[in-house]
Amino acid sequence: EFLLTMAEVYEEVVGGALKLKGVTSGGVKKSKKKKKAKKIVETIEKVELKTSEKTAAQKAFKKVQDKRQTERILKKAEKTHKQRVEDLNKHLDDLTEHYDIPKVSWTK
């Protein structure tokens, strides 16, 4: 009968690297890390140069944004946390009962 040993099964296997159709070169060439790092540094420098050149409108917008931010900070610094909590409690006391959370009970 037709019985093969393990060694006989693998005799017909072709060894070596896989070959791609239509590719005659030796393989994929890897890029040099040093060149890649230099390119990254150059692109970062270009981006920094572009961001530093702002238009008049962009400068005015940034100025107004900074002004508003300082106003917000000063407004928050006027009151202490304790005063803010007291104001919130006072506001909640002034609200009508319509806004109260209804009591939920399974027994009633």
N, C-alpha and C positions, 0 to 999 in steps of 0.2 A: 504494500500500500504506500501512499504518498505521505510520508512523515518526514518532517524537516527538523533539524536541531536548531537551537537558537543561533548558532554561528552561521549556519547555512542561510537563515532568513535574512541576515544583514549583509551577506556577500554582494547582493545586487545594489546596495545603496551607494549613491554617488557622493563622495566626500567633497569638502571644500566649501568656499563661500557661495552664497546665492548670487546668481548673475541676472541682471536686469536686461530686458530686451531693448535694443536701440541705444544703449549706453556703452560708449567705448572707452571713456576715461577711467582712471584708476579708482575714482570714488569722489565723495563730497569733500571739498577742501574746507577746513575749519578756519574761521577768522582769527587773526591774532588779537589777543586780549589787550596788548598795549595800544594798538591802533584804535581799538574800540573805545578804550578809556579816554584817549585823547579827543576822539570825536564827541563823546558825551560831555567832556569839559568845555569844548568849544561851543556846543549847542546851548549849554547852560549860560555861558557868557553872553551869547547872542540874545537869549531871552531876557537876561538882566538888563542889557542895553536897551531893548525895546520897551521894557516896563518903566525905565527911568525917564524916557521921553514921553511925557504926558501932555495932552492938549490943554488949552486954557479951561475948557469946560470940565475936564476931568479934575484939574487942580481946584476949581471952584467947588465942584461937588464934594471932593475930599475935605475941603475947608469947612463947608457947611455941615458935613457929616460929623467931623470932629467937634464942632461947636455944639451941635445937638447932644452929642454923647457927654460932653462936659456938663451941659445943663441937666441932663438926666442924673448924672452922678451927684451933682450938688443938691438936686431935689431930694434924692434918696438919703443924702447925708443930713438933711435938716432934722429928721425925726429919728429917735432911737427905736429899737425893735419893740420895746415895751409900749411906746406911744402908738406905734402902728397897730399892735394887737388890741390896745384899748379902743382905737378908732374903729377897727373891724367889729369888735364886740358891740360897740355903740350902734353901728350901722345895722348889725343883725338884730338887735333889740328893737330898732325902729321899724323893721319889716312887719308886714301884716301876717296873720296866722295862715293866710293862704299859702305861704311859702314853707310852712312847717312840714316836716316829714310825718306822714300819718303812721300811727302805731299799728303794727301788724301782730295779730295774735291768732293762734290756731284754736284756742279754747272758746272764743266767742263766735 
